[in-house]
Amino acid sequence: MSEVRFLYTSCVLPFLLSSLVAFLLSVLGTFLVNGFLHARIPLVGSFVGFERSVNPGIAFGVRLPTLLQAALTAAALLVVFLLAWKGKQSRFQQAAYGLIAGGALANIVDRIPDGVVTDFIQVGSFPVFNVADSCITVGVVLLLVESVWRRGEE
């Protein structure tokens, strides 16, 4: 019982739950797309749809030498874990860090077999992205919103 209380009071539980949900949804989305998406599925005409593509690069398709790309990805993930565990983070912040970590881990797992990440959500002329990218983006936005909100209260 003390372990459960530690998880709740230390804010580890929100991090673990949000990272697990982000990871599982991301992996499931990629699995379904790789198995069943053979042609573009329009949702809002040509503006929004599902369209499978692969991305050998990192954010927005930026390509770096393989070792540098792997090192930067690992370093960024390590920074997220360190920030999540430093000091007293609120449950909200921990959940946001969990979304970032879960999305990043899902993209790493997706990249392992063939060196590319499967993207499949197309919105306008924005680069095609996936669920993991969305989780990372939502996590960052939540941290920014929380930071602005906190400064407004001071």
N, C-alpha and C positions, 0 to 999 in steps of 0.2 A: 504494500500500500504506500510506503514511503517513496518508492520509485515513481509511482503515478503522480504523487503530490509534487515531487521534484520536477517532473516533466511539465506539469501545469504551472507551477509557481516560477520556474526558471524561464518560461516562454519557449522552451525547446519544442513543446508539442505543436504550436502553430507552424513553426518552421518545418518540422517533420511532416505534418499533414499536408501543408500546401506544396512542399517539394514532391511528395509522393503523388498527389493528385496531378500536378503539372507534368511529372514524368510519365505517369500512366496514360493520361489523355494524349500527350504528345506521341508516345510510342504507338498507342492504338490508332491514332490518326494516320501516322506514317504507314503502319501495317495495312490499314484499309486502302489507302491510296495506292500503295505498291501492288496490292493484290487485285484491286477492282477498278481503279480509275484508268481507263484506256483512251478516253477522249475527253475534251473539255466539257464540263457541265456548267452551262450558264445559270446564274441565279438572278441577276438583274441585267439582262441583256448582255452586252459585251463589257459592261462596267465591272461587274462582280461575278466571280465564278470559281470553280475548282479546275485547276489545270496543273497537271504533274510536270515538274521540272526538277533538275538536279543542280546543286550549287556546290562547286568544289572550293569556293572561297569562304570567307567569314562574313561578317555583317555587310549587307548590301552587295554581296558577291565579290568583295575585295579579295584578291588572291595574293598570298604571300608565299615565300618558300615554305615547303611542308614542315620542316622542323621549327621554323620561326612561328608559323601559324599554330602548331601544336603547343609550343612553349607559351605563347601569348594566351591561348585558350586556357591552359592549365593555370597560369598565373592569375588570370581574371577570376576563375572559379575559386582559387585559393583565397583571393581577396574578399570575395563574397562570403565565404565561410568564416573568415577572420572578422569581418565587419558584423556578421550575424551574431557572433559569440562575444564581441567586445562589449564591455560595459553593460549597462542596463538598457536593453532594447524592449520596447513595448511589444505586445502580442501582434499588433498591427504591423510593426516593422519586421518582426520575425516572419510573419506570413508573407510579406513582400519579398524578403530575402529568400524564402523558400520557393516562391514562384520563379525567381531568377535562377536559383541553383537547380531546381527540377527541370526547367527548360534547357539550361546549359548541359546538364547531364544527358538529357534525351537527345540533344543534337550530337553530343559526343558519341553516344551509343549508335545513332543512325550513321555516323561517319565511319565507324570501325570497319565494316565489311568491304567497302569500295572507295573510301576516301571522299565521298560526297554526302551532302545532306539533301533529303527529299523535301522540296517545297511544293505547295499545292493550293494556296489561297491567293487568288488574284483579285486586286482591287485597283481599278483604273490603270494608270501607267506606273503605279508604285511597284517596286520589285516584288516578285512572288515570294511568299513567306509561308511558314507553317505554324502549327499550334505551339511548338516550343518557343519560336521567336515571339509569338504573341504573349506567352507567359512571361518571358524575360522583359518585354516592353511594359506590360501591365505592372510587373513588380517594380520596375524603375519609376514609372509614373506614380505609383502609390507612395514610394519613398519620397519623391519630390513633393507631392501634395502634402504628405505628413510633415515634411520639413517646413514648407511655407505656412501651414496651419500652426505649427508649433511656434514659429517666429512671430506670427500674428498675435498669439496669446501672451507673448513676453512683453 
